[in-house]
C-alpha cells in the first residue's frame, strides 16, 4: 500500500479468493479515494504477494517481485507460469509501474515477460538511491517461512531456494553479483532493513548482522551485531525506522529498532515451518538505536534505548509530522508468517490459532518521542485501543491530513473468515492527539517542487492558522517533508522525515511569512521523488501538500549551494492574534488527548485489498 498523491491510496493484495472480481477473476488491486472512502478495482495480472516497492523520481511507483502463479489454497499453478483458476501469472521477476492520477483512469503497467528483474525475488530488501534508481537485495526464490534449509549446508543459495545477489532498477551494465551479507545472514534476511546514508553507503541489517555497504563496489564494512540476540527482520518483524533528520542533529541519521524476537536460531526452522510453537514465545520489547555515520568520527555502536511498553512482533513505526513515531499493530507472542504445523505441533487440527504463528494481538498503540529524555520516550496516555487484531500482513500509512490509515491482517494461505485471526476486511484511521487542536495551520505558497540547495522560498500563515501570540507561533513553527513509504509486512520502505531550515517574518497584522531553505544539497539524505510537505505550528500540522524533490528524472541530481535565509523579524508585542483558551497542542506529548481510533470503520465497498495490506475494505 502507498500514497500515490493527495487524493489516492493504491493497494495490492496477494492472489486469493477475494469476493470482488474484475475481468473475470478475483481482484487483487484497487485504488482508494481518500475524500469519499470509496474504492475502485484495478486489474493486475502477476502475483504481487510479498513484493517490495519504492517511489521513483517523477512521482511514479514501482513494485518488484512477488510470488509464483498459484491456485486455490496456495497450490502450485496448473499451467506453470499461469493458473487457470485464479488467472494469475508468475510475479517473482515482475516489475510493475504505476503513474498515480487524481481520477480512476490510471492503470498498472504489469505485463508478463515485458518488464522484469534479472532474478526472481520474493521479500527482497529495497532502497532508493541518490540518482533515483533502486537497489534490490536478496530474497526468496520460491517462498517459505524462513530462507533456509536444515541442515543449512548451502547458506548462499539454499539449493536454489535463496537469491543471494543484488541488482538495480533501471538495470546497470555488468554481471549480477552476490552479496556476501546474504550468506552471512542466511535464513533470516527477508526484507533486509536498508537505509541510504549521507556518505552514499548503505546501512543494512538482517539476522543479527549489520554492515555499511558500498553497493557500487560491493564492499561491506561490518558494524556491531544486534545486541541481546533480537532479530528484527521478517518473520521476527520488529518495528524499525530512521529517526527524523533535523537541523538540530545536523541531518545525521540514526536508526531505531524496537521489538521482534530473541528466539534461538534453531527455533526458526526452515522453509516449511518453525521448530517451536512460536505463538507461545513472547515477543521482545527491547529497543536499540544506532548512528551508522557519527559526525565525531567515533565508531558506530548500538545504544540501549527505552524499552517498549510491551513486547511486539509485527509492530510498525509511522513517523508523524510532529516528529514523534507511532507504533501500532502486531502481537505479544510469536512471529509473522503462517503454517499448517510446527516442529512441536504436528497436526493442523491441534494448531490453537489456525495457521497463525503469532498470538496475543497488541491492540493499543504507543507514541515514541525521540527528543524526550531517556526513560520517558514512550507514552500512550489517552490513546484508545482498537478492537481489531492486526496480525500478519497488516499495514499503516500516513495520510495527507496527518491521520494514519490502518488495515489488513491475514495469517492464512487463502481467504478464511472463520479462523482465530481471519482475513480482515475492515480499515481504521488513527487520529493523533493534534486532531484535538482548535486550530490547524493553513499555509499558502507551498511550492510543488523542491531542489537540492538553491534559493529559499516563502510560505505564508494567516492569523487564523494559529492561536496566541504571532511571535510565539512563528518561533514554534517547523516545515517538514515526510515520505510515507511503500508499506508492507509492518515495513514502510523509503519512509523518511526531514525538517527544512527556516526563519520568519511576523507582520504587525499577525501574518507570518516563513522563509524556508530548500532540501540540503545531498540527495543521499532524502532521495528524489514524491513526498508531503507539512507546516507544523506548536506541534499541530497542516494538511500535507504533495511535492517532488529533485528534477523528476533518474540520474545525477542537480545540487546548488545553500542560500542564506533572511534574518528573523518579529512584530511588536502588541501585534498578536486573538488569544484562545484552548491550546493548539504539542508535538512532544500526545498526552491526555483522546485519540479517535475507530472500531473497524467499514468502508462502503466490499473488497479485499492487499496481502501486503491483506484485506482492507468492507
C-alpha positions, 0 to 999 in steps of 0.5 A: 500500500502507498500514497500515490498523491493527495487524493489516492491510496493504491493497494495490492493484495496477494492472489486469493479468493477475494469476493470482488472480481474484475475481468473475470477473476478475483481482484487483487488491486484497487485504488482508494479515494481518500475524500469519499472512502470509496474504492475502485478495482484495478486489474493486475495480472502477476502475483504481487504477494510479498513484493517490495516497492519504492517511489521513483523520481517523477512521482511514479511507483514501482513494485518488484517481485512477488510470488509464483502463479498459484491456485486455490489454497496456495497450490502450485499453478496448473499451467506453470507460469499461469493458473487457470483458476485464479488467472494469475501469472508468475510475479517473482521477476515482475516489475510493475509501474504505476503513474498515480492520477487524481481520477480512476483512469490510471492503470498498472503497467504489469505485463508478463515477460515485458518488464522484469528483474534479472532474478526472481525475488520474493521479500527482497530488501529495497532502497532508493538511491541518490540518482533515483534508481533502486537497489534490490537485495536478496530474497526468496526464490520460491517462498517459505517461512524462513530462507533456509534449509536444515541442515543449512549446508548451502547458506548462499543459495539454499539449493536454489531456494535463496537469491543471494545477489543484488541488482538495480532498477533501471538495470546497470551494465555488468554481471549480477553479483552476490552479496556476501551479507546474504550468506552471512545472514542466511535464513533470516534476511527477508526484507533486509532493513536498508537505509541510504546514508549521507556518505552514499553507503548503505546501512543494512541489517538482517539476522543479527548482522549489520554492515555499511555497504558500498553497493557500487563496489560491493564492499561491506564494512561490518558494524556491531551485531544486534545486541541481546540476540533480537532479530528484527527482520521478517518473520521476527518483524520488529518495528524499525525506522530512521529517526527524523533528520533535523537541523538540530542533529545536523541531518545525521541519521540514526536508526531505531529498532524496537521489538521482534524476537530473541528466539534461538536460531534453531527455533526458526526452522526452515522453509516449511515451518518453525521448530517451536510453537512460536505463538507461545514465545513472547515477543521482545520489547527491547529497543536499540538505536544506532548512528551508522555515520557519527559526525565525531568520527567515533565508531558506530555502536548500538545504544540501549534505548527505552524499552517498549511498553510491551513486547511486539512482533509485527509492530510498525513505526509511522513517523508523524509530522510532529516528529514523534513515531507511532507504533501500532499493530502486531502481537505479544507472542510469536512471529509473522508468517503462517503454517499448517504445523510446527516442529512441536505441533504436528497436526493442523487440527491441534494448531490453537490459532489456525495457521497463525504463528503469532498470538496475543494481538497488541491492540493499543498503540504507543507514541515514541518521542525521540527528543524526550529524555531517556526513560520517558520516550514512550507514552500512550496516555489517552490513546484508545485501543482498537478492537481489531487484531492486526496480525500478519500482513497488516499495514499503516500509512500516513495520510495527507491530513496527518491521520494514519490509515490502518488495515489488513491482517491475514495469517492464512494461505487463502481467504478464511473468515472463520479462523482465530485471526481471519482475513480482515476486511475492515480499515481504521484511521488513527487520529493523533492527539493534534486532531484535538487542536482548535486550530490547524495551520493553513499555509499558502505558497507551498511550492510543488517542487523542491531542489537540492540547495538553491534559493529559499522560498516563502510560505505564508500563515494567516492569523487564523492558522494559529492561536496566541501570540504571532511571535510565539507561533512563528518561533514554534513553527517547523516545515517538514517533508515526510515520505510515507513509504511503500508499506508492507509486512509492518515495513514502510520502505523509503519512509523518511522525515526531514525538517527544512531550515527556516526563519520568519517574518511576523507582520504587525497584522499577525501574518507570518511569512516563513522563509524556508531553505530548500532540501540540503544539497545531498540527495543521499539524505532524502532521495528524489521523488514524491513526498508531503510537505507539512507546516507544523505550528506548536506541534499541530500540522497542516494538511500535507501538500504533495511535492517532488524533490529533485528534477523528476528524472533518474540520474545525477541530481542537480545540487546548488549551494545553500542560500542564506535565509533572511534574518528573523523579524518579529512584530511588536508585542502588541501585534498578536492574534486573538488569544484562545483558551484552548491550546493548539497542542504539542508535538512532544506529548500526545498526552491526555488527548483522546485519540479517535481510533475507530472500531473497524470503520467499514468502508462502503465497498466490499473488497479485499485489498492487499496481502501486503495490506491483506484485506482492507475494505468492507 
